Amino acid sequence: MEHIVTVQDAVTAFADFMEPTDSELDAIETEMPVILADIELIDAYITTLDHVPSELDARRLRRARRRALAARVELTRRSATALEVGA
């Protein structure tokens, strides 16, 4: 007798109860500026992997780091404000 456990797992892996909740989607939306800034930073790092970074590459990295840091600071500030208002 053959077991169909792997087929069952594949079928239930995409069931409705596996979808993100509204609060999870809201959290993702709130963190989206940080996510996009991190993607930009990673792109800047990837660009410099195959050669010695030029001055332009160095500026792009510094700019991407500043944007990522600013996005994190803004998210932290908004979170702290929301906690103060909610408390």
C-alpha positions as a Markdown table, in Angstrom:
| # | Residue | x | y | z |
|---|---|---|---|---|
| 1 | Met | 0.0 | 0.0 | 0.0 |
| 2 | Glu | 1.3 | 3.4 | -0.9 |
| 3 | His | 1.0 | 6.3 | 1.4 |
| 4 | Ile | -0.1 | 9.7 | 0.0 |
| 5 | Val | 1.2 | 11.8 | 2.9 |
| 6 | Thr | 3.4 | 14.0 | 0.6 |
| 7 | Val | 0.4 | 14.6 | -1.6 |
| 8 | Gln | -1.7 | 15.5 | 1.4 |
| 9 | Asp | 0.9 | 18.0 | 2.6 |
| 10 | Ala | 1.1 | 19.5 | -0.9 |
| 11 | Val | -2.7 | 19.9 | -1.0 |
| 12 | Thr | -3.1 | 21.4 | 2.5 |
| 13 | Ala | 0.0 | 23.7 | 2.2 |
| 14 | Phe | -2.1 | 26.1 | 0.2 |
| 15 | Ala | -5.4 | 25.9 | 2.2 |
| 16 | Asp | -7.3 | 29.0 | 3.1 |
| 17 | Phe | -6.2 | 28.9 | 6.8 |
| 18 | Met | -2.6 | 29.3 | 5.6 |
| 19 | Glu | -3.2 | 32.8 | 4.3 |
| 20 | Pro | -1.8 | 35.8 | 6.2 |
| 21 | Thr | -4.2 | 37.5 | 8.6 |
| 22 | Asp | -5.2 | 41.1 | 8.2 |
| 23 | Ser | -3.0 | 42.1 | 11.1 |
| 24 | Glu | 0.0 | 40.3 | 9.4 |
| 25 | Leu | -0.7 | 42.1 | 6.2 |
| 26 | Asp | -0.9 | 45.4 | 8.0 |
| 27 | Ala | 2.4 | 44.7 | 9.7 |
| 28 | Ile | 4.0 | 44.0 | 6.3 |
| 29 | Glu | 2.6 | 47.2 | 4.9 |
| 30 | Thr | 3.9 | 49.1 | 7.9 |
| 31 | Glu | 7.4 | 47.7 | 7.4 |
| 32 | Met | 7.4 | 48.0 | 3.6 |
| 33 | Pro | 9.6 | 51.2 | 3.5 |
| 34 | Val | 12.3 | 49.3 | 5.5 |
| 35 | Ile | 12.0 | 46.3 | 3.2 |
| 36 | Leu | 12.4 | 48.4 | 0.1 |
| 37 | Ala | 15.4 | 50.3 | 1.6 |
| 38 | Asp | 17.0 | 47.0 | 2.5 |
| 39 | Ile | 16.4 | 45.7 | -1.1 |
| 40 | Glu | 18.1 | 48.9 | -2.4 |
| 41 | Leu | 21.0 | 48.3 | 0.0 |
| 42 | Ile | 21.4 | 44.7 | -1.1 |
| 43 | Asp | 21.3 | 45.8 | -4.8 |
| 44 | Ala | 24.1 | 48.2 | -4.1 |
| 45 | Tyr | 26.2 | 45.5 | -2.4 |
| 46 | Ile | 25.6 | 43.1 | -5.3 |
| 47 | Thr | 26.7 | 45.7 | -7.8 |
| 48 | Thr | 30.1 | 46.0 | -6.1 |
| 49 | Leu | 30.7 | 42.2 | -5.7 |
| 50 | Asp | 32.5 | 41.6 | -9.0 |
| 51 | His | 34.8 | 44.7 | -9.1 |
| 52 | Val | 36.6 | 47.1 | -6.8 |
| 53 | Pro | 34.0 | 49.8 | -5.8 |
| 54 | Ser | 34.4 | 53.1 | -7.6 |
| 55 | Glu | 33.6 | 56.4 | -6.0 |
| 56 | Leu | 30.2 | 56.2 | -7.6 |
| 57 | Asp | 29.6 | 52.8 | -6.1 |
| 58 | Ala | 30.8 | 54.0 | -2.7 |
| 59 | Arg | 28.4 | 56.9 | -2.8 |
| 60 | Arg | 25.5 | 54.6 | -3.8 |
| 61 | Leu | 26.4 | 52.3 | -0.9 |
| 62 | Arg | 26.5 | 55.2 | 1.6 |
| 63 | Arg | 23.2 | 56.6 | 0.2 |
| 64 | Ala | 21.5 | 53.2 | 0.5 |
| 65 | Arg | 22.8 | 52.7 | 4.0 |
| 66 | Arg | 21.5 | 56.1 | 5.0 |
| 67 | Arg | 18.1 | 55.3 | 3.5 |
| 68 | Ala | 17.9 | 52.0 | 5.2 |
| 69 | Leu | 18.8 | 53.5 | 8.5 |
| 70 | Ala | 16.3 | 56.4 | 8.1 |
| 71 | Ala | 13.6 | 53.9 | 7.3 |
| 72 | Arg | 14.4 | 51.9 | 10.4 |
| 73 | Val | 14.4 | 55.1 | 12.5 |
| 74 | Glu | 11.1 | 56.2 | 11.1 |
| 75 | Leu | 9.5 | 52.7 | 11.7 |
| 76 | Thr | 10.8 | 52.8 | 15.3 |
| 77 | Arg | 9.5 | 56.3 | 15.9 |
| 78 | Arg | 6.1 | 55.3 | 14.5 |
| 79 | Ser | 6.0 | 52.2 | 16.6 |
| 80 | Ala | 6.9 | 54.1 | 19.8 |
| 81 | Thr | 4.3 | 56.7 | 19.0 |
| 82 | Ala | 1.7 | 54.0 | 18.5 |
| 83 | Leu | 2.6 | 52.3 | 21.8 |
| 84 | Glu | 2.3 | 55.7 | 23.7 |
| 85 | Val | -1.0 | 56.4 | 22.1 |
| 86 | Gly | -2.3 | 52.9 | 22.7 |
| 87 | Ala | -1.1 | 52.7 | 26.3 |
